Amino acid sequence: MRLLDEDEAINPALSVVNLVDVFLVLVAALLIAIAQNPLNPFMAEDVTVIKNAGKNDMEIIVKKGTTIEHFKSEGKTGSGSGKKAGTAYEMADGSIIYVKE
């Protein structure tokens, strides 16, 4: 270990080793900050992400707790059976009233 016993004034490589250590600590701190960013949508308990909304290749990603589900659009309009349940009216102040039939 002759390299570590030398004086820093004689061997400038020792100061470069110290710089590498500083940058490694800096990179680790930045990675932790990115992972704990409050704007990260996957940090919340329940999240729904819609990709390409309204297009034929739309994809919906739903995260509930630790479960993640992917739903891909087939490009078809949905249909089903049912009956009319009531009427919704929008008032002048912007509120919506639902009247059951």
Secondary structure as the mmCIF struct_conf table of DSSP 4:
data_model
#
loop_
_struct_conf.conf_type_id
_struct_conf.id
_struct_conf.beg_label_comp_id
_struct_conf.beg_label_asym_id
_struct_conf.beg_label_seq_id
_struct_conf.end_label_comp_id
_struct_conf.end_label_asym_id
_struct_conf.end_label_seq_id
HELX_RH_AL_P HELX_RH_AL_P1 ARG A 2 ASP A 5
BEND BEND1 GLU A 6 GLU A 6
TURN_TY1_P TURN_TY1_P1 GLU A 8 ILE A 10
TURN_TY1_P TURN_TY1_P2 PRO A 12 PRO A 12
HELX_RH_AL_P HELX_RH_AL_P2 ALA A 13 ALA A 35
TURN_TY1_P TURN_TY1_P3 GLN A 36 GLN A 36
TURN_TY1_P TURN_TY1_P4 PRO A 38 LEU A 39
HELX_RH_3T_P HELX_RH_3T_P1 PRO A 41 MET A 43
BEND BEND2 ALA A 44 GLU A 45
STRN STRN1 ASP A 46 LYS A 51
BEND BEND3 ASN A 52 ASN A 52
TURN_TY1_P TURN_TY1_P5 ALA A 53 GLY A 54
BEND BEND4 LYS A 55 LYS A 55
TURN_TY1_P TURN_TY1_P6 ASN A 56 ASP A 57
STRN STRN2 GLU A 59 LYS A 64
TURN_TY1_P TURN_TY1_P7 GLY A 65 THR A 66
STRN STRN3 THR A 67 LYS A 72
BEND BEND5 GLY A 75 GLY A 75
STRN STRN4 GLY A 86 GLU A 90
TURN_TY1_P TURN_TY1_P8 ALA A 92 ASP A 93
BEND BEND6 GLY A 94 GLY A 94
STRN STRN5 ILE A 96 LYS A 100
#
